[in-house]
Amino acid sequence: MSIRLGRIMGIPVRIHYTLWLVFAFISWFLASIYMPHQYPGLSVATYWTIGIISAVTLFVSVLIHELSHSYVAKKNDLPIARITLFFLGGVSEMTQEPQDAGLEIRMAAAGPLMSFLIAGIMGGLWYFMNLDKAPIPIVATLAYAALINSALGLFNLLPAFPLDGGRVFRGSLWKRSGNLISATGTATKVSEALALLMMFGGVAFIFFGDFLNGIWIVLVGLFIKSGAETSLRQTLVGEALSGVAVSEIMTRNVLTVPPDITVQDSIANYFLVHPHDGYPVLRNGRILGLITLQCVRSVPADQRSTKTVEQAMVPGYQTMMIETSMTALDAMQLMGSRKIGTLLIAQDGRLIGIVTQGDLMKAIQTRQDRNLEAINQPKPGVWVSSTPAGSVRYCVQCGGQFPIGTIVCPHCNAKQPQ
């Protein structure tokens, strides 16, 4: 739900649809309330001109803020998939996390420092324009630009993960302890506490009549809480799959489907008998394609007894074939970006294995003992099993223990990957 704006520094820049709503609201607020109060006596057209230009300035400032993160990342060979501007600001989407604490701190600090630099420049221009008695629209726009960039820099310095201040906080903990998982767990707890305080404060604002500010504060609190929890899960997954190649977790003895059987036979002999939702289609050892549940469902019921698998499958050139050297984390990201659940691992055009979402989930689960040890210390009120390690697993969110087969964590109510 976003529109591509273009590329800057080789990075795609997109605008989320929510940005247009916020742009209209900010323009209206500045033109109808803020600017008339600060600079009375101007025409309606002048107020709207100041409001629109100031709103554009705000989002250009957010874009420059995000570009500063991306510049540091690219200088350190850390790829940035895209920059997306949305109603709460912007985000630089990294395809992988920084591999050392120092880089995380430098990347995170670059954004607020850039905002403060812009604020200083705009404030200096406002000061000299004010001395020269420049037209009020120019003075008002510069004053707002200086104010909003100062606010942007200060807001992002909050030690709430995944805001910039929270990333600096996590990086500092990581640098001191040398343990990314432990640092992320601590940063997430602090972020959740701050988010809850913000939400309670927002409700108080609403209760005492300041509805707009109250709603905004509640939304920001929810964004921080959700972002911190998501970042923790991503970190746990990234660490669990770090250094793991798909060749280590792939299924080698692959069940394949001949191309000449009917779709009805594939349902009866494969999809109803085995647990997978996709099977490679081979002829004389060569990959023809992939037959999936989605392919089968797209064939009308009255045609399934006559239509062959080869006619219904996804052809080989459209399926995702990867090399054994690809990392498990890259494979997971590829599945997510292409919305597929199975990757074929080929060598010289011949199938040597497959990797599925289930394989990846199993790999994550088997490595949780090591990766979650740092944040899984006994806590008051959190049950720690005395059963053998093979009989328990760990929550992907809070690190609490529970028996294998549990779907929802009894400590934090987070749904677990199966």
Secondary structure, 3 states (H helix, E strand, C coil): CEEEEEEECCEEEEEEHHHHHHHHHHHHHHHHHHHHHHCCCCCHHHHHHHHHHHHHHHHHHHHHHHHHHHHHHHHCCCCEEEEEEECCEEEEEECCCCCCHHHHHHHHHHHHHHHHHHHHHHHHHHHHHHHCCCCHHHHHHHHHHHHHHHHHHHHHCCCCCCCHHHHHHHHHHHHHHCCHHHHHHHHHHHHHHHHHHHHHHHHHHHHCCCHHHHHHHHHHHHHHHHHHHHHHHHHHHHHHCCCCEHHHHCECCCCCECCCCEHHHHHHHHHCCCCCCEEEEEECCEEEEEEEHHHHHCCCHHHCCCCEHHHHCEECCCCCEECCCCEHHHHHHHHHHHCCCEEEEEECCEEEEEEEHHHHHHHHHHCHHHHCHHHCCCCCCCCCCCCCHHHEEECCCCCCEEECCCCECCCCCCECCC
